[in-house]
């Protein structure tokens, strides 16, 4: 089965926007924001990374300006999440799991967009990381939270490892859609294990002997 990169990016993009909007809305409701405040946070989280990526790659018009389906998807997802917020809260760590899905999906999208713009492998990996984490950083800052990126949790590392893995598969001749799927799953698994088992990056500070 052969799928065009644009088709894969479009499908993954809307899935990433959906999961990111859910995670952002759950966080906004925990911060007791009103209906429109929660929708705004969902917008910031869902398009923040992609917007930063497109500006860096000089990719115009911005993806969400030429396709209003992004705005509709984010708005309706946020409203749906707010209506059923208490059901979402009953899930185990709903915010982190939906955020992990968004992280994995946006990593792949960023790499693919970088590839389509002719970026080198390191730059494409960087675009994947930026797409994956920038929306979450902006979301957390607006909600007055310490961004997950700045904590000891394994977060950005998962996106970086996924980016390197993507190009290993590329050089091995793995087909596009399989490459994207395996990369997405790897990032999700790494982040998922970090959530479940509280994986953290090691503290490299040198301690004095007593």
Secondary structure, 3 states (H helix, E strand, C coil): CCCCHHHHHHHHHHHHHHHHHHHHHHHHHHCCCCHHHHHHHHHHHHHHHHHHHHHHCCCCCCHHHHCCHHHHHHHHHHHHHHHCHHHHHCCCCHHHHHHHHHHHHHHHHHHHHHHHCCCCHHHHHHHHHHHHHHHHHHHHHHCCCCCHHHCCECCHHHHHHHHHHHHHHHHCCCCHHHHHHHHHHHHHHHHHHHHHHCCECCCCCCCCCC
